[in-house]
Amino acid sequence: MPLLMEMWENLVMGIKALVVHKLRTFLTTLGIIIGVMTIIVIFTVINGLDKAMMSEISSLGSNVLFVQKYPWFAGMDWFKYRNRPKIDLKEVRAIEEKATLVEAVSYENSTRTVARYRDETVKNVRIIGTNEQYPQTANVDLAVGRFLIPSDVRHRTYVAIIGWDVAENLYNGMDPINRRINLRGYNFRVIGVARKKGKLFGQNLDVRVYIPFGTFQKIFGSRRSLTIRVKIKDPKYMAAAKDQLRWILRLARHVPPMKEDNFAINQQDMITRVYRNLTTGLYLLALGVAAISLIVGGIGIMNIMLVSVTERTREIGIRKAIGAKRRDILFQFLVESLLVSFLGGIFGMLLGFLIGILIRSTTPLPATISIWAILLGVGFTSTVGIFFGIYPAYKAAKLSPIEALRHE
């Protein structure tokens, strides 16, 4: 109980000292406010980015491998890969015949063109030529109608499945099933409408039209390299399936044993790794900016506390003369320093929360307040308050009561 009473008295004295010098207290805490606010805002934004990005990446499928001519992150090596032979149907057939860990295999080519129905047009529509297994490998769900069936692909029929936005913009509320859609001068019969998907990496997934692969080649040409999507039976077989695919593709493409692969097997976790590296850098940058602000704020606290010790030297002398011990004086000024720092931390958190709410309400980013940001904010402010308050508190505690009482 005596300890609690002592702590309470020190807290009350600290609050009174801060209230007497309101402007000085505010200016002292400004560095702490900016530092903590920076931590909260950056962590809030990155959390929102994490949610948005992970949602987009997951739509690629965690158990889907992409066989392509180029790796996703070729960078400056693009010229090295451009002379590779294109991916063709022979690789598809080899995978279908020899892969044992595969659940579904789809292949695709794509281009962009204008879609028309009567007087309505939709520009920049992505036309995807594919097969009947595409929905399984690309997470395409239908709102109405059906997708392609093997006979559509085999007989190169003129049927189409359209994206949600294409249906809305071309048919103005009419049921599009069995109506015509014109692509590059060819009429297709609409057999299905894909469920609304939104965007992936800035691309609108609802401005698409899916047609049989052979029909695509007939209209748009067959010189493009394919993308093959391979859905694995179980995510736990991903590594084994990737090795098996590599072996099958090397055989199909006649790659000699000592030569490197002339194809790429891409997967979702490649994007995840790159993204994690990027956000790690952002976290470190945020912590660096916050640390500088907090150090500046801490130096400000130390400076003001030293001024406070000088101003209250006579008060310290009186307290010591009536029995206050060194630890009492030390504890009093340490509590005051902690209080200044904690006050800055509270205001910084409130500002950070308000900015986070503003970001969430004015942007499509699902910004969320992180518990780690709050803990870091509290931890930083407490550390700054104690670290930069120790020296002024120690200086006050070691003052001689006689010299302190003589001080004017």
Secondary structure, 3 states (H helix, E strand, C coil): CHHHHHHHHHHHHHHHHHHHCHHHHHHHHHHHHHHHHHHHHHHHHHHHHHHHHHHHHHCCCCCEEEEECCCCCCHHHHHHHCCCCCCCHHHHHHHHHHCCCEEEEEEEEEEEEEEEECCEEEEEEEEEEECCCHHHHHCCCEEEECCCCHHHHHCCCCEEEECHHHHHHHHCCCCCCCCEEEECCEEEEEEEEECCCCEECCEECCCEEEEEHHHHHHHHCCCCCCEEEEEECCHHHHHHHHHHHHHHHHHHCCCCCCCCCCCEEEEHHHHHHHHHHHHHHHHHHHHHHHHHHHHHHHHHHHHHHHHHHHHCHHHHHHHHHCCCCHHHHHHHHHHHHHHHHHHHHHHHHHHHHHHHHHHHHHCCCCCCCCHHHHHHHHHHHHHHHHHHHHHHHHHHHCCCHHHHHHCC
